[in-house]
Amino acid sequence: MRELPPLEQRSLRLDNGVQATLLHDPQARRLALAAGVDTGSLHEPEAWPGLAHFLEHCLFLGSEGFAEVGVFAGYVHGEGGRYNARTLGLHTQYYLEMPARELIPALERLCDLLARPLLLPERLLAEREVLHAEYLARCQDGDSQLLGALAVLLEPGHPLARFHAGARDSLDPPSAAFLAELRAWHARHYRGENLRLLACGPQSLGELEAQVRAVAGVLPGGARVAAPAWPSSWPAGQGCLRLELEQPAQRRMSLWWALEHVAARDEPALDLLRQALQRSDAGSLLGVLRARGLARSARLELHPADAGQALLALHLDLLEEGSGREEQVAALCRDWLAWLQTAPERVGDPALIENLRIGQAWDEYEQAPLERAARWLERWQRQGGAELALWPEPPTHAVLGEWLRPLAQPPRLLHCSRDALPGGELTARFPVRHRVLPQAGLPPVRSSWQASPANPFQAPALPSGAGDWPVEWRSTGTELLRPGHAALLLAWQAATPGPEARLAELALAERWDALAGEARPFGVDCQVSSDAGRLSLCLSGPPAALPSALAPLLAALREGDAARWRAVWQRRRDAQGQQILLRRLVAHPAARTRVLVVDEDWLARQLTTLDSAGLADLVGDYLAGAGLCGWCMGEVPSAVLPLLQGLGHPAAMQSQQQPLGGEHELHLGIAGGEQAVLLRLLAPSGDPGLEAAWRLLAILLQGAFHQALRVEQGLGYALFCRFVDAEEGGEMQFGVQSPHVSAPRLQQAIGDFLIRQRDGLAGLDATRLASARRAALDALDEGSRPLRLQRAVTAWLGGRPDDWLERLRAGLQQLRAGDLFEAAQAMPEAGWCWVISR
């Protein structure tokens, strides 16, 4: 039996009432801090919609101890850290990830931010525009539209029925009344027993406790704010309803139940149901939905309405539209949940459930420190107790059956998306046409549910050794894996780039949808990527499971179902269309490769015209002629070798083609009311000294870029500066999204910024350089398994030598301010690639 991750935990309550959870991670190289306020947007005064979300933004605009605007972001970025925050219905959360040495200064700044924000009117007014821009972007988001329409159906006296995002017309920073309310609301909620603090790092529990007590003791004390007496969120006597939204081409539906919320029970029970929902074998819900051509994926989402109520949503992505299909899907979901409720042990046998719990624990542990701290803080706040149950024991069958009881009844609401609703009414805040109808009873469905089979990946004990692998393949890297795991990395490399790799990626992605449900609960992970004629697949997990997981993936390459692949392509495009513009830009192939990208519209036309036989032949020819490179880590079973016969010939890894220098523009034609621009500065690969300089420059420029374009010039609300380590070489990226500035103006602002910062590097302060150097070295030494594995795979796919990491470390140690100035002066000689949304 695998063990849980090696974390020691301690809970304590400070003298001021603040609750703290300390986690000692002996393998960590980074520190994560997370602060939670047990108050959210549902608690805000009705007169100022969005006040809680606005306050979350404004805490970063300066505090009494660190008053200058941008000083918090400058400190975090200058040390190579990250931060984020978000406002939920019942909670507000702040996250900070820093190098481990920064425990005391990071904790001091976070506590000062929480306890003593300046809240200066002139700064608040500028931040309101940022909040308004976020609101406008969310108006195009399908989930926001759904929640906005759902609010119309809820009890008017419940805060869930109100608007909480905040916008220009709902907040009034110049008003003395608003400013007084903002400060009073902060003083009431950001104190004492209403606050939680989570700290996780390599320091011992004793050291963490000493520093937390010394620094966090300055937070103001106070008793927990009493929970308001809200009415039930679902109006009494309101029957089952059908909500239709005008959301073209989304093919989405969801079922909603109102249920009693018991946090200590709901979270582990919901985890179990999510795991059961992921299964796609013959007896599972997804297995039946897919076999009948009804739906391709499903997910559960819990929305706490107050301390004792919640709304549970089951979201489904439909494969096709058609009259009566939604009722059929809803009826199958109801039957499946009722089948589970009558015998809760059908969710899974105890051994599988424990395996799922341990697998989930490792998945969380191996996330980046900021993301895992955010997940653990949210779990702690939802649990509500003084101590965090990090990976709680699953509920007993009796408790699970009681929890499933309301879900076995017809849902309170059935939501469906429609291409058009000409007679629908527009919602108020997240404009979408909607129509509400009574929901009749669901039709009877004859479904022979059956208990999930035993672990299909169980295999006899493995013989020692990895088998007789081709001599061209690597057999190292066991230190990059989770204990007891093995990994197999396969890369097909075409002689000339073409559309075949993109088509093969679609096939693998479609099949992985099914494989993920079958294999992930048993600890198998899969990563697929395709770029410039190279298709790679990395499988990791228990060694005995790898052949069983690999077989259906490779079989999918021979199926050639053109209709299915076209559906996958369209669903991906639809999903990307729901993201904010800058994320869509960064996800586009033009932002991820240095060679000529196959035109997406051309590829869509090819998928439309090719029949199944032609598509299968195209992919088969590509795979048969491609060079197949492999890397096995740990005791990979030799049983995977026969599966690869005929799918390429063993070959050595080759370096990717390099682009020419110069400046290029690529306009993608992505529709939208805003504009986004991405500048890619492409450094040539093979020079560790130059890559080291670019890594340092990205850290040094990050805070300044945010300050110049967002704070000083107000050009955009979503922006970033970062170094990206890709297979074809390193690059710096500068991205900006703006609701009111043209692309040429954004390009000019980025170019002017680079010139000013380049000229200022000649006199770079030694302390600032040393801090950036430590941050860059910390990034190279990050100890989490996924990051270490990703770096090793990227270096191998890029054809870099095995000692590349050591060369980078040496380059970073040797760099001086003059070297950085010379590297910045040489930027015009690198490739300048502008990727513009339209």
C-alpha positions in Angstrom: 0.0 0.0 0.0 1.3 3.4 -0.9 1.8 6.0 1.8 0.5 9.5 2.1 3.0 12.3 1.3 5.6 13.2 4.0 4.0 16.2 5.7 4.0 17.0 9.4 1.1 19.2 10.6 0.4 21.4 13.6 -2.7 23.4 14.4 -2.7 26.4 16.9 -4.7 29.4 17.8 -2.8 32.7 18.3 -3.4 35.0 21.3 -5.4 37.3 18.9 -7.7 34.4 18.0 -6.3 33.8 14.5 -6.3 30.1 13.6 -3.1 28.7 12.1 -2.1 25.5 10.4 1.6 24.7 9.9 2.9 22.1 7.5 6.5 20.9 7.4 7.5 19.6 3.9 11.0 18.3 4.1 11.3 18.2 0.3 10.1 21.7 -0.4 12.4 24.5 -1.7 9.6 27.1 -1.7 7.4 28.6 0.9 3.6 28.9 0.6 1.5 31.2 2.7 -2.3 31.4 2.5 -4.6 33.6 4.4 -8.4 33.1 4.6 -11.1 35.3 5.8 -14.3 33.5 6.8 -16.4 36.1 5.1 -17.2 36.5 1.4 -19.4 38.3 -1.1 -22.6 36.9 0.3 -21.9 38.9 3.5 -21.4 42.3 1.9 -23.9 45.1 2.4 -26.7 45.1 -0.2 -26.2 48.8 -0.9 -22.7 48.2 -2.5 -22.7 45.1 -4.7 -19.2 43.8 -5.2 -17.7 45.5 -2.1 -16.0 42.2 -0.9 -14.4 41.5 -4.3 -13.3 45.2 -4.5 -11.7 45.1 -1.1 -9.8 42.0 -2.1 -8.3 43.9 -5.0 -7.6 47.0 -2.9 -5.6 45.3 -0.2 -2.7 45.1 -2.7 -2.7 48.9 -3.3 -0.5 49.7 -0.2 -0.5 49.2 3.5 0.8 51.3 6.4 4.0 49.4 6.6 4.6 49.2 2.9 2.8 52.3 1.6 4.1 52.8 -1.9 1.8 51.5 -4.6 3.2 48.5 -6.3 5.7 47.7 -3.6 4.1 44.4 -2.7 4.1 43.2 -6.3 7.6 44.5 -6.7 8.9 42.6 -3.7 7.2 39.3 -4.8 8.2 39.5 -8.4 11.7 40.6 -7.5 12.3 37.5 -5.4 10.8 35.2 -8.0 7.6 34.7 -6.1 3.9 34.6 -7.1 0.7 35.8 -5.4 -3.0 35.7 -6.1 -6.4 36.2 -4.3 -10.0 35.4 -4.9 -13.4 36.2 -3.4 -15.9 33.3 -2.9 -19.5 33.4 -1.6 -18.6 32.6 2.1 -14.8 33.1 2.1 -12.0 35.3 0.8 -8.5 33.9 0.2 -5.0 35.3 -0.4 -2.0 33.2 -1.5 1.7 33.8 -1.7 4.5 31.6 -2.9 8.1 32.6 -2.2 11.6 31.2 -1.9 11.9 29.4 1.5 14.4 32.0 2.8 11.7 34.7 2.6 9.5 33.4 5.4 9.8 36.4 7.7 9.6 39.3 5.1 6.8 37.5 3.2 4.8 36.9 6.4 5.3 40.5 7.5 4.1 41.9 4.2 1.1 39.6 4.0 0.0 40.4 7.6 0.4 44.1 7.0 -1.6 43.9 3.8 -4.4 42.1 5.7 -4.4 44.3 8.9 -3.5 47.8 7.8 -4.5 48.6 4.2 -4.4 52.3 3.3 -7.5 52.3 1.0 -6.6 55.7 -0.5 -9.5 57.1 -2.6 -7.4 58.0 -5.7 -6.0 54.5 -5.8 -9.4 52.9 -5.3 -10.8 54.8 -8.2 -8.2 53.4 -10.6 -8.7 49.9 -9.3 -12.4 50.2 -9.8 -11.7 50.4 -13.6 -9.7 47.1 -13.3 -12.7 45.5 -11.6 -15.0 46.8 -14.2 -12.9 45.4 -17.0 -13.0 42.0 -15.3 -16.7 42.3 -15.1 -17.0 43.0 -18.8 -14.8 39.9 -19.6 -17.0 37.7 -17.3 -20.1 38.8 -19.2 -18.9 36.5 -22.0 -18.2 33.6 -19.7 -20.8 30.8 -19.8 -20.5 29.9 -16.1 -21.1 33.5 -15.1 -24.1 33.8 -17.4 -25.5 30.6 -15.8 -25.1 31.8 -12.2 -26.5 35.2 -13.2 -29.6 33.6 -14.7 -29.9 31.2 -11.7 -30.1 34.1 -9.3 -33.4 35.1 -10.9 -34.9 31.8 -9.7 -33.7 32.0 -6.1 -35.4 33.4 -3.0 -35.1 37.3 -3.5 -34.2 37.7 0.2 -31.1 35.4 -0.1 -27.8 37.0 -1.1 -27.2 34.4 -3.8 -30.0 36.3 -5.7 -27.9 39.5 -5.8 -25.0 40.7 -8.0 -21.5 40.3 -6.3 -18.8 40.7 -9.0 -18.8 44.5 -8.8 -18.7 47.0 -11.6 -18.3 50.7 -12.3 -21.9 51.6 -11.4 -22.1 49.5 -8.2 -19.1 51.0 -6.4 -18.3 54.7 -5.6 -14.8 55.2 -4.2 -15.1 59.1 -4.2 -18.1 58.8 -1.9 -17.4 59.3 1.8 -20.3 56.9 2.6 -18.8 54.2 0.4 -15.3 54.7 1.8 -16.6 54.6 5.4 -18.5 51.4 4.6 -15.4 49.8 3.0 -13.2 50.5 6.0 -15.8 49.5 8.5 -16.5 46.2 6.7 -12.7 45.5 6.6 -12.4 46.3 10.3 -15.3 44.0 11.2 -14.3 40.9 9.3 -10.5 41.0 8.8 -9.6 40.2 12.4 -9.1 37.5 15.1 -11.2 34.4 14.9 -12.5 35.3 11.4 -8.9 34.8 10.0 -7.0 31.6 9.1 -3.4 31.4 8.2 -1.7 28.4 6.5 2.1 28.1 6.2 3.9 25.3 4.4 7.6 25.1 3.9 10.8 23.2 4.6 11.2 24.8 8.0 10.6 22.7 11.0 7.2 23.0 12.8 9.0 24.7 15.7 10.5 27.4 13.5 7.2 27.9 11.6 5.3 28.3 14.8 7.9 30.8 16.3 7.8 33.0 13.3 4.0 32.9 12.8 3.5 33.8 16.5 6.0 36.6 16.3 4.7 38.1 13.1 1.0 37.2 12.8 0.4 38.3 16.3 0.1 41.9 15.0 -3.2 41.0 13.3 -6.1 42.6 15.2 -8.0 40.3 17.6 -11.7 39.8 17.7 -14.5 37.2 18.0 -15.9 35.4 15.0 -18.6 37.3 13.2 -21.9 35.6 13.7 -23.5 33.9 10.7 -26.5 35.9 9.3 -30.0 34.5 9.4 -30.8 34.1 5.7 -33.9 32.4 4.3 -33.6 29.2 2.3 -32.0 29.9 -1.1 -34.7 27.9 -3.0 -38.2 29.5 -2.7 -40.7 27.5 -0.7 -43.3 25.8 -2.8 -41.4 26.4 -6.1 -41.5 23.2 -8.2 -38.9 21.8 -10.5 -37.9 24.2 -13.3 -36.2 24.2 -16.6 -33.8 27.0 -17.4 -32.8 27.5 -21.1 -30.0 29.9 -22.0 -28.9 31.3 -25.3 -25.3 30.0 -25.5 -24.6 29.1 -29.1 -22.7 25.8 -29.9 -22.0 25.0 -26.2 -24.1 21.8 -25.9 -24.1 22.1 -22.1 -26.7 21.1 -19.5 -26.6 20.8 -15.8 -28.8 19.4 -13.0 -29.2 21.3 -9.7 -30.2 20.0 -6.2 -30.7 22.0 -3.0 -29.4 20.0 0.0 -28.4 20.3 3.6 -24.8 21.3 3.9 -22.6 19.6 6.5 -19.0 20.5 5.6 -17.3 17.7 7.5 -19.5 15.2 5.6 -20.0 16.8 2.2 -16.4 17.3 1.2 -15.2 13.6 1.4 -18.5 12.3 0.1 -18.3 14.7 -2.8 -14.8 13.5 -3.5 -16.0 9.9 -3.6 -18.8 10.7 -6.0 -16.5 12.7 -8.3 -14.2 9.6 -8.5 -17.2 7.4 -9.3 -18.2 9.9 -11.9 -14.8 9.8 -13.6 -15.1 6.0 -14.3 -16.0 5.3 -17.9 -16.3 1.5 -17.9 -19.5 -0.3 -18.9 -21.3 0.1 -15.6 -20.5 3.8 -15.0 -22.6 6.8 -15.8 -20.2 8.2 -18.3 -19.8 4.7 -19.9 -23.5 4.5 -20.5 -23.8 8.2 -21.7 -20.9 7.7 -24.1 -22.2 4.4 -25.4 -25.5 5.9 -26.2 -23.9 9.0 -27.9 -25.4 11.4 -25.3 -22.6 13.0 -23.4 -18.8 13.1 -23.3 -17.9 14.4 -19.8 -19.4 15.3 -16.4 -18.3 17.2 -13.4 -19.7 18.1 -9.9 -19.7 21.5 -8.3 -20.8 22.5 -4.8 -22.0 26.0 -4.1 -22.5 26.6 -0.3 -25.4 29.0 0.3 -24.7 29.5 4.0 -23.4 27.4 6.9 -26.2 24.9 6.6 -27.3 24.9 2.9 -25.8 24.3 -0.5 -26.6 23.9 -4.1 -25.0 21.0 -5.9 -24.7 21.0 -9.7 -23.9 18.2 -12.1 -22.6 19.7 -15.3 -22.5 17.7 -18.5 -21.1 18.3 -22.0 -23.4 16.8 -24.6 -22.1 15.1 -27.7 -25.1 16.1 -29.9 -28.2 18.2 -29.7 -31.7 16.8 -30.3 -35.2 16.9 -28.9 -35.6 14.9 -25.7 -31.9 14.2 -25.3 -31.6 16.4 -22.2 -34.5 14.6 -20.5 -32.9 11.3 -21.3 -29.5 12.3 -19.9 -31.2 13.7 -16.8 -33.2 10.5 -16.3 -30.0 8.4 -16.6 -28.3 10.6 -14.0 -31.2 10.3 -11.7 -31.4 6.5 -12.1 -27.6 6.2 -11.5 -27.7 8.2 -8.4 -30.7 6.3 -7.1 -28.9 3.0 -7.8 -25.9 4.2 -5.8 -28.0 5.5 -3.0 -29.7 2.1 -2.4 -26.3 0.4 -2.1 -23.6 3.1 -1.4 -20.9 0.3 -1.4 -21.2 0.4 -5.2 -19.2 3.6 -5.3 -16.1 1.4 -4.8 -14.5 -1.3 -2.7 -12.6 -0.1 0.4 -9.2 -0.9 -1.2 -10.0 1.2 -4.3 -11.3 4.1 -2.1 -8.2 4.2 -0.1 -6.1 4.1 -3.3 -8.1 7.0 -4.6 -7.5 9.0 -1.3 -3.8 8.4 -1.5 -3.7 9.2 -5.2 -5.5 12.5 -4.6 -3.1 13.3 -1.8 -0.1 12.8 -4.0 -1.7 14.8 -6.8 -2.2 17.7 -4.5 1.2 17.4 -2.9 2.9 17.5 -6.3 1.2 20.7 -7.4 3.1 24.0 -7.2 3.2 25.4 -3.7 0.7 28.3 -4.4 -1.9 26.1 -6.0 -1.8 23.4 -3.4 -1.9 25.9 -0.5 -5.0 27.5 -2.2 -6.7 24.1 -2.4 -5.9 23.2 1.2 -7.0 26.6 2.5 -10.4 26.3 0.7 -10.8 22.8 2.1 -10.0 24.1 5.6 -12.5 26.9 5.3 -15.2 24.6 4.0 -14.6 22.2 6.9 -15.2 25.1 9.2 -13.3 23.6 12.2 -10.2 24.9 14.0 -8.0 22.1 12.6 -7.5 21.2 9.0 -8.2 17.6 8.0 -5.8 17.6 5.1 -6.9 14.3 3.5 -10.0 13.2 5.5 -11.1 9.6 5.8 -13.9 8.7 3.4 -17.4 8.5 4.9 -18.9 5.2 5.9 -21.4 3.6 3.6 -24.3 4.7 5.9 -23.2 8.3 5.9 -22.6 8.2 2.1 -26.1 6.7 1.6 -27.7 9.5 3.6 -25.7 12.1 1.7 -26.9 10.6 -1.7 -30.6 10.5 -0.6 -31.6 14.0 -2.0 -29.6 13.4 -5.2 -31.7 10.3 -5.9 -34.7 12.6 -6.2 -35.6 14.7 -9.3 -33.4 17.8 -9.5 -34.8 21.2 -8.6 -33.5 22.7 -11.8 -32.6 21.4 -15.3 -30.4 23.9 -17.3 -29.9 23.6 -21.0 -28.0 25.7 -23.6 -29.6 26.7 -26.8 -28.2 28.1 -30.1 -30.9 30.8 -30.1 -33.8 31.9 -27.9 -35.5 34.7 -29.9 -38.3 35.1 -27.4 -36.1 35.0 -24.3 -35.5 37.8 -21.8 -32.1 39.3 -21.1 -30.7 38.8 -17.5 -29.6 42.0 -15.8 -25.9 41.7 -15.0 -24.4 38.9 -17.2 -26.5 39.5 -20.3 -27.8 36.3 -21.7 -31.2 35.5 -23.1 -33.1 33.0 -20.9 -36.4 31.3 -20.6 -37.9 29.5 -17.6 -40.4 26.7 -17.9 -42.0 24.2 -15.6 -40.1 20.9 -15.7 -42.3 17.9 -16.2 -41.4 14.5 -14.8 -38.4 12.7 -16.3 -39.1 9.8 -18.6 -38.5 6.2 -17.5 -35.2 4.8 -18.6 -34.3 1.1 -18.7 -30.7 1.0 -17.5 -29.0 -2.1 -16.1 -26.4 -0.5 -13.9 -23.8 -2.9 -12.6 -21.2 -2.7 -10.0 -17.8 -1.4 -11.1 -15.4 -4.2 -11.9 -12.3 -5.0 -9.9 -9.1 -3.0 -10.6 -8.5 -3.7 -14.3 -4.9 -2.6 -14.0 -4.0 -5.2 -11.3 -1.2 -7.4 -12.5 1.1 -10.1 -11.1 4.4 -9.1 -9.5 6.8 -7.7 -12.0 10.1 -9.4 -12.8 13.2 -7.4 -11.9 14.7 -5.2 -14.6 13.0 -3.2 -17.3 13.5 -5.6 -20.2 15.5 -5.4 -23.4 14.9 -1.9 -24.5 16.2 -0.5 -27.8 19.7 0.8 -27.4 18.6 4.2 -28.7 16.3 4.7 -25.8 17.2 6.3 -22.5 16.8 4.4 -19.2 17.4 6.9 -16.4 15.5 9.4 -14.3 14.0 7.3 -11.6 14.7 10.1 -9.1 12.1 12.3 -11.0 9.2 9.9 -10.1 6.8 9.4 -7.3 7.9 6.5 -5.0 7.0 3.1 -6.5 6.1 4.5 -9.9 7.6 4.2 -13.4 7.2 6.3 -16.5 7.4 5.9 -20.2 7.9 8.8 -22.6 7.3 8.3 -26.3 8.0 10.9 -29.0 7.1 10.5 -32.7 9.2 12.8 -34.8 8.2 13.5 -38.5 10.8 14.1 -41.2 8.9 17.3 -42.2 6.3 19.2 -40.1 2.7 18.8 -41.3 -0.9 18.4 -40.2 -0.4 14.8 -39.2 0.8 15.5 -35.7 -2.2 17.8 -35.1 -4.6 15.1 -36.2 -2.9 12.4 -34.1 -3.0 14.7 -31.1 -6.8 15.0 -31.6 -7.1 11.2 -31.6 -5.1 10.8 -28.4 -7.0 13.6 -26.7 -10.3 12.0 -27.5 -9.3 8.6 -26.3 -7.7 10.1 -23.2 -11.1 11.5 -22.2 -12.1 7.8 -21.8 -8.8 6.6 -20.5 -8.6 9.2 -17.8 -11.8 8.0 -16.2 -10.6 4.4 -16.3 -6.9 4.8 -15.4 -6.6 7.9 -13.2 -8.4 6.4 -10.2 -5.7 3.7 -10.2 -2.8 6.3 -10.2 -2.0 6.5 -13.9 -1.2 9.9 -15.3 -0.9 10.9 -19.0 0.5 14.0 -20.7 0.1 14.6 -24.4 1.6 17.4 -26.5 2.1 18.1 -30.2 4.3 20.7 -31.7 5.9 21.3 -35.1 5.7 17.7 -36.3 6.5 16.0 -33.0 3.9 14.2 -31.0 4.8 13.1 -27.4 3.1 11.0 -24.8 4.2 10.5 -21.2 2.6 7.9 -19.1 3.5 7.5 -15.4 2.1 5.4 -12.6 2.3 2.0 -11.1 4.5 -0.1 -13.4 1.9 -2.9 -13.8 -0.7 -0.4 -15.1 1.4 1.1 -17.9 0.7 -1.6 -20.6 -3.0 -1.6 -19.8 -3.1 2.2 -20.0 -1.0 2.4 -23.2 -2.9 -0.2 -25.2 -6.2 1.8 -25.7 -4.3 5.0 -26.4 -2.3 3.3 -29.2 -5.4 1.5 -30.5 -7.1 4.8 -31.0 -4.5 5.8 -33.5 -5.7 3.0 -35.8 -9.4 3.7 -35.4 -9.6 6.8 -37.6 -13.2 7.9 -36.6 -13.4 11.2 -38.5 -16.7 12.2 -37.1 -15.4 11.8 -33.5 -12.3 13.7 -34.2 -14.2 16.6 -35.8 -16.4 16.7 -32.7 -13.3 16.9 -30.5 -11.9 19.7 -32.6 -15.1 21.7 -32.4 -15.5 21.2 -28.6 -11.9 22.4 -28.1 -12.6 25.6 -30.1 -15.8 26.2 -28.2 -14.1 25.7 -24.9 -11.3 28.1 -25.8 -13.9 30.7 -26.8 -15.1 30.9 -23.2 -11.7 31.9 -21.9 -10.5 35.5 -21.5 -8.8 36.8 -24.6 -5.2 36.8 -23.3 -5.5 33.1 -22.3 -6.9 32.2 -25.7 -4.0 34.0 -27.3 -1.4 32.2 -25.2 -3.1 28.8 -25.9 -3.0 29.3 -29.7 -0.4 27.2 -31.5 1.2 30.4 -32.9 2.2 31.3 -29.3 3.8 27.8 -28.7 6.0 27.0 -31.6 8.8 28.7 -33.6 8.1 27.1 -37.0 5.3 27.7 -39.4 2.0 26.7 -37.8 -0.6 24.8 -39.7 -3.5 27.2 -40.2 -6.3 26.3 -37.8 -9.1 27.1 -40.2 -7.3 25.0 -42.9 -7.0 22.1 -40.5 -10.7 22.4 -39.7 -11.6 22.2 -43.4 -9.4 19.1 -43.7 -11.2 17.5 -40.8 -14.5 18.3 -42.5 -13.5 16.8 -45.9 -11.6 13.7 -44.8 -13.6 10.5 -44.3 -12.6 8.0 -41.7 -10.6 5.8 -44.1 -8.6 8.8 -45.4 -8.0 10.1 -41.9 -6.8 6.7 -40.6 -4.5 6.3 -43.6 -3.0 9.8 -43.1 -2.3 9.2 -39.4 -1.1 5.6 -40.0 1.4 6.7 -42.7 2.7 9.4 -40.4 3.2 7.0 -37.5 4.8 4.3 -39.6 7.3 6.7 -41.1 8.1 8.7 -38.0 11.1 8.2 -35.8 10.1 6.9 -32.4 12.2 8.1 -29.5 11.7 6.6 -26.0 12.7 7.2 -22.4 11.9 4.7 -19.7 12.2 5.7 -16.0 12.1 3.0 -13.4 11.0 -0.6 -14.0 8.8 -0.1 -17.1 7.4 -3.6 -18.0 8.7 -5.0 -21.2 5.1 -5.8 -22.1 4.7 -2.4 -23.5 7.2 -3.2 -26.4 4.9 -5.3 -28.5 2.3 -2.6 -28.4 4.6 -0.3 -30.3 5.3 -2.5 -33.2 4.6 -0.7 -36.5 4.3 2.7 -34.9 7.5 4.2 -36.0 11.1 3.0 -35.9 13.6 3.6 -33.0 15.5 6.8 -33.5 17.6 9.2 -31.6 16.2 12.6 -30.4 16.9 15.5 -32.8 17.0 19.2 -32.1 14.0 21.2 -33.4 14.3 23.6 -36.4 15.4 27.1 -35.4 13.7 30.2 -36.8 15.3 33.2 -38.5 15.7 36.4 -36.6 13.9 39.6 -37.3 10.5 41.0 -36.4 7.2 39.3 -37.4 3.5 40.0 -36.8 0.8 37.4 -36.8 -2.9 38.6 -36.5 -5.1 35.7 -35.4 -8.5 37.2 -36.1 -9.9 36.2 -32.7 -13.2 38.0 -32.3 -14.0 40.1 -29.2 -14.5 43.6 -28.0 -11.1 43.8 -26.4 -7.5 43.6 -27.7 -4.7 41.3 -26.6 -1.0 41.4 -27.7 1.7 38.9 -27.0 5.4 39.7 -27.7 7.6 36.6 -27.9 11.4 37.3 -27.7 13.0 34.1 -29.1 16.5 33.4 -27.8 18.5 30.9 -29.9 19.0 27.6 -28.1 22.3 26.0 -27.3 23.8 28.9 -25.3 23.3 28.3 -21.6 24.9 31.7 -20.8 22.3 33.6 -22.9 19.4 31.5 -21.5 20.6 32.3 -18.0 20.7 36.0 -18.8 17.1 35.9 -20.2 15.9 34.0 -17.1 17.3 36.8 -14.9 15.9 39.5 -17.1 12.4 38.1 -16.9 12.5 38.2 -13.1 13.9 41.7 -13.0 11.4 43.1 -15.5 8.3 41.4 -14.2 7.4 43.9 -11.4 8.4 46.8 -13.5 6.3 45.7 -16.4 3.2 45.4 -14.2 3.9 48.8 -12.6 4.5 50.6 -15.9 1.6 49.3 -18.0 -1.1 48.6 -15.4 -0.5 51.0 -12.6 1.1 54.0 -14.2 -0.3 54.0 -17.7 -3.6 52.1 -17.1 -3.3 50.3 -20.4 -4.5 46.8 -19.5 -5.9 44.8 -16.6 -4.6 41.4 -17.6 -0.8 41.3 -18.2 2.3 39.3 -17.5 6.0 39.1 -18.1 7.7 35.7 -17.9 10.4 33.3 -19.1 9.1 30.2 -20.9 11.3 27.1 -21.3 10.2 25.4 -24.4 11.5 22.5 -26.5 12.8 24.8 -29.2 14.6 27.1 -26.7 13.9 29.7 -24.1 11.9 32.9 -24.7 10.6 35.9 -22.8 7.0 36.7 -23.2 5.2 40.0 -22.6 1.4 39.8 -22.7 -1.3 42.5 -22.3 -5.1 42.6 -22.6 -6.9 45.9 -22.8 -10.6 46.9 -23.1 -9.8 50.3 -24.6 -6.4 50.4 -26.2 -5.5 49.5 -29.8 -2.9 46.8 -30.7 -0.4 49.4 -32.2 -0.6 51.4 -28.9 0.1 48.2 -26.8 3.0 47.2 -29.1 4.5 50.7 -28.7 4.1 50.6 -24.9 5.8 47.2 -24.7 8.6 48.3 -27.0 9.2 51.6 -25.1 9.2 49.7 -21.9 12.0 47.4 -23.1 14.1 50.3 -24.3 13.8 52.1 -21.0 14.5 49.0 -18.9 17.4 48.0 -21.1 19.1 51.4 -20.6 18.6 51.2 -16.9 20.4 47.8 -16.5 23.8 49.4 -16.8 23.6 50.6 -13.2 21.7 47.7 -11.8 21.9 47.5 -8.0 24.0 44.6 -6.7 21.4 43.7 -4.0 18.6 43.5 -6.6 20.8 41.4 -8.9 21.6 39.0 -6.1 17.9 38.7 -5.2 17.0 37.9 -8.8 19.9 35.4 -9.1 18.6 33.5 -6.1 15.1 33.5 -7.5 16.3 32.1 -10.8 18.4 29.4 -9.1 15.4 28.5 -6.9 13.3 28.1 -10.0 15.8 25.6 -11.4 16.0 23.7 -8.1 12.2 23.5 -7.6 11.7 20.1 -6.0 8.2 19.1 -6.9 8.0 16.0 -9.1 5.8 17.4 -11.9 8.1 20.4 -12.4 11.3 18.4 -12.3 9.9 15.8 -14.7 8.6 18.5 -17.0 12.0 20.2 -17.1 13.8 17.0 -17.8 11.3 16.0 -20.6 11.5 19.5 -22.2 15.3 19.4 -22.2 15.4 15.9 -23.7 12.8 16.8 -26.4 14.8 19.9 -27.2 18.0 17.8 -27.8 19.9 19.5 -25.0 22.8 17.7 -23.3 22.4 15.9 -20.0 24.4 18.5 -18.1 22.3 21.4 -19.4 20.9 22.1 -15.9 24.4 22.3 -14.4 25.5 24.7 -17.2 22.5 26.9 -16.5 23.4 27.0 -12.8 27.0 28.0 -13.6 25.8 30.6 -16.0 23.5 32.2 -13.4 26.3 32.2 -10.8 28.7 34.0 -13.2 26.3 36.7 -14.6 27.1 40.3 -13.7 25.1 43.5 -14.4 27.2 44.2 -17.4 26.4 40.8 -18.9 22.7 41.5 -18.5 23.1 44.9 -20.1 24.8 43.2 -23.1 22.1 40.5 -23.3 19.4 43.2 -23.3 21.2 45.2 -26.0 21.3 42.1 -28.2 17.5 41.6 -27.9 16.8 43.2 -31.4 19.0 40.5 -32.9 16.7 37.8 -31.5 13.4 36.9 -33.1 10.6 39.3 -32.3 7.3 37.7 -32.8 4.1 39.7 -32.2 1.0 37.6 -31.8 -2.1 39.9 -32.0 -5.7 38.8 -31.3 -7.2 40.6 -34.3 
